[in-house]
Amino acid sequence: MSLPIRQVAYFCADARAAARAHHAAFGSGPFFVADHIPLARAVHRGTERLLDHTSAYGQWGEVMIEFVQQNNPGPSPFHDLYPEGAGRYGLHHVAVFVDDVDAALADFAAKGAPCALRAEMHDGFVFAFADTSATLGHMTELYTPTEGLTGFYAMVAKAAKTGGRDLITTIAMG
């Protein structure tokens, strides 16, 4: 099964600042920032936890780029790779589309990449992180290409081609 990368995501201290810096270095963007993305449920390493995060989404050539910051303290898939308080940030995950998130998680787990996070948004959208860091150095995000998700990807890609937007636009998500 081929799972092409749909997105490259970096963990950072400030999603807006990271987006601006990436744009200055690589010409990516424009960026759409969702603050405090509401989750109905987040299960990290088998334990339900609060996960308050903000993400900036933009286009970098043919791939979406995301900058994600965690707004609350505590364990998370982000802090699994970049320990809280260490002041370290970097590549966190790549995202792929799968037909069934839970089946893909089971597949990854059987290959030695356990579930680091399974989260649900209020509209029922599910995403998950398989911990592929032992073999790849980063996690792999899994989600099903729903109409809403593919529409969002298309909107971000179109904005990069048409230009004329502010570099940073705040959006509501969830």
C-alpha positions, -999 to 999 in steps of 0.1 A, spaced: 0 0 0 14 34 -10 7 63 14 20 95 -2 28 124 22 0 150 22 15 173 49 47 180 67 43 193 103 66 211 127 62 215 164 70 251 174 66 276 203 44 300 182 26 289 151 22 324 136 59 333 141 70 299 126 47 305 96 62 340 91 97 327 94 91 298 69 75 322 45 105 345 47 129 316 41 109 295 15 80 316 2 54 293 16 19 303 24 -4 321 29 -13 306 62 -46 298 78 -43 297 116 -68 278 138 -64 288 175 -73 264 203 -86 237 180 -115 221 199 -114 184 204 -142 162 217 -117 136 229 -79 131 229 -64 98 240 -26 99 244 -8 67 250 -41 51 263 -50 80 287 -76 106 279 -60 140 282 -66 176 274 -48 187 242 -52 224 234 -33 232 203 -31 259 176 -20 252 140 -10 273 110 -16 256 77 -1 267 44 12 254 11 49 247 5 52 237 -31 31 206 -37 27 197 0 8 213 29 29 225 57 17 228 93 31 246 123 16 234 156 20 247 191 7 232 223 -11 257 245 -15 236 276 12 219 297 14 181 301 20 149 282 11 148 245 24 134 213 43 167 208 60 164 241 68 128 233 94 140 208 101 175 222 100 174 260 81 201 278 104 229 290 134 217 269 130 246 244 135 222 215 113 222 184 113 207 149 98 182 126 70 163 144 50 144 118 40 138 82 4 132 74 -11 105 51 -46 97 40 -60 63 49 -93 45 43 -98 36 80 -79 54 108 -84 26 133 -74 -2 109 -43 18 98 -34 23 135 -36 -14 141 -14 -20 110 12 5 122 11 -10 157 16 -45 143 48 -31 126 61 -16 158 47 19 156 22 22 185 -7 47 187 6 79 203 -27 98 199 -62 91 187 -84 123 187 -119 132 177 -132 166 168 -168 176 177 -180 169 141 -168 133 144 -136 138 124 -109 114 137 -71 118 134 -43 98 150 -6 97 154 13 64 149 47 67 167 70 60 138 98 80 155 120 49 162 123 42 125 116 75 108 125 101 134 90 115 134 54 105 139 29 97 111 -5 113 112 -34 93 99 -68 106 87 -95 97 62 -99 121 33 -134 133 40 -150 159 18 -143 186 44 -107 177 47 -99 175 10 -118 207 5 -96 224 32 -65 210 15 -77 224 -19 -85 258 -4 -50 261 11 -34 250 -22 -55 274 -42 -47 303 -19 -10 297 -26 -16 299 -63 -39 329 -64 -20 351 -39 -34 385 -29 -42 373 7 -28 384 40 1 361 50 -18 351 82 -56 346 83 -73 334 115 -99 307 109 -123 287 131 -120 250 131 -142 223 146 
